[in-house]
Amino acid sequence: MVLTDFRYTGGLQHNDGFLGAMGEMWGAPSFHCVVRTNRYTLNYLDQNELFSATFFDPGYKPALQFCGTHSGKDCDKAQRTGLQPVLLEGTTSFAQARRVLICRKRYTAMLQPEGFLEPETYEKWYGKDPMHREFVGEVLAYYERMH
């Protein structure tokens, strides 16, 4: 299925309220994200040049919490939550998304324990859990749901 009720804006609007992990890097609009190394999602990021950053309205919080606490290796998260995967510019997003960024990977690296300036942050978030790997993607397209 391809999205039909989204519009391509051609560029980023800087008042969209989700710019905490966005900016310009290496002369291009960029999106920065991190993924824990034990997440099934990491395989998709490693295997593909493009990825989507998908933003939902607050009503989807229960579905997103389910997705964040269950592995796609163990269940069909789309079926369990009702979220409908769709193809958008060569990568996957969801029909219920409010906003979607289509990104091309430009950089990836592991977070390193010695990079933490506050040891308590490392201990609290990584003492027993796997590290995150970071990605920087060039934003190629921005879509926003029309209704």
Secondary structure as GFF3:
##gff-version 3
##sequence-region A 1 147
A	DSSP	beta_strand	6	8	.	.	.	ID=ss1
A	DSSP	three_ten_helix	19	21	.	.	.	ID=ss2
A	DSSP	beta_strand	22	25	.	.	.	ID=ss3
A	DSSP	beta_strand	28	36	.	.	.	ID=ss4
A	DSSP	alpha_helix	41	47	.	.	.	ID=ss5
A	DSSP	beta_strand	50	55	.	.	.	ID=ss6
A	DSSP	three_ten_helix	58	60	.	.	.	ID=ss7
A	DSSP	alpha_helix	61	69	.	.	.	ID=ss8
A	DSSP	alpha_helix	77	81	.	.	.	ID=ss9
A	DSSP	beta_strand	85	88	.	.	.	ID=ss10
A	DSSP	beta_strand	91	94	.	.	.	ID=ss11
A	DSSP	beta_strand	99	110	.	.	.	ID=ss12
A	DSSP	three_ten_helix	113	115	.	.	.	ID=ss13
A	DSSP	alpha_helix	119	126	.	.	.	ID=ss14
A	DSSP	beta_strand	132	145	.	.	.	ID=ss15
###
